[in-house]
Amino acid sequence: MAGRRLAQHLLPDNLIPSLERVEALKELLRVWNQEHGEEITLPELALRFILTNRAVSTVIPGMRKLSHVETNVAASDAGSLPTELYEKLKQHRWVRKTAP
């Protein structure tokens, strides 16, 4: 069941909207980085967004390479996202269609 839920974004009705949302987040992040002199990457953004929630103390991201481990640790060490960025991201909340 969990694997099926994880792939909801790949369903035909969700794939295009998912990609559009990713592009919108990339643009938001590009502007944020430019305005604030930061270099937050999309994967770092995802991990730090989750860790910004006080109810979350640990995430277990995928790590196929040593460089993934290093960037994941760096993202965790960077801590919570700035409040202003976190609030902007919350505006992108999306409840996708579920599979029948």
N, C-alpha and C positions, 0 to 999 in steps of 0.2 A: 504494500500500500504506500509506504513512504516514497519508494522509488517512483511510483506513478505520480505522486503529488509533486515531486521535485521536477518532473518533466512537463508540468502544466504549461510552462512558458513556450514549449516547443509545439504545442497543438496548433493546427492551422489558424484557428481563430485568435490565437494569442501571439504567434510568432512575429508578425509585422508590428503589432502594437508594442511588443517587448523590445524589438530592435529600435523602434522610434523612441522609447523611453530611455534606452541606453544612450542613444545619441543626444537626447536632451540633458542627461546627467553628465555626459562628456563635455558638453558646452558649458553647463553650469560650473563644472570643475575647472575648465580652461579659464573662464572669466575670473573665478575665485583665485586661482593660482596667480594669474596676471595682476590682479588688484592687490593681493596680499604678499606677493613675492615668495610664494610657496611652490612646492613641487609634489603635491599630493597626487598619487596615481589612483586610477579607478579601483584596483584591488585593495589598496590601502584604505581608500574611502569606505569600501564595503566593510572591511574588518573594524575600522574605527567607528563606523556608524553603529554596528552591533555592540561594540564595547562601550559606547556612550550610554547605553541603557544600563542604569544602576543595578538592575536585576540580573545582569549578565556578568559573570566573573571569568568565564573561559569560553574560547571558541576553538574548534578543531578544524583548521583549514587544510586543504590538500597541499601536499609538499612532495613533488616528484624530484626536485633538484635542491641542492644545497642553497642556491640563490633564492629559492622560494622560502626556505626556512629563515634565511637571513632577513628577507624583506618582511615576512610575517612577524618576526620578533621585533623588528624596527617599528612596524605599525602598532604593535601592542605597546611597545615602550613609549611611543608618541602620545599615547593616552587618548582621552576623549576628543572628539572634534570640537572646534570652536562653536560656541552656542549659536552664533549667527549662521554658520554653515549648516549646522544640524537642523535649525528651523527651516532653512531653504529646502533641505532634503525632504523634510516631512511633507512638504507641499507636493512631492512626487509619489505619495502613497497611492497604491493601485490594488484593487481587489480584482483579480483575474477571473475569467469564466472557468468553472470547473468542468471536468470531463463527465459525460453522462455515466 
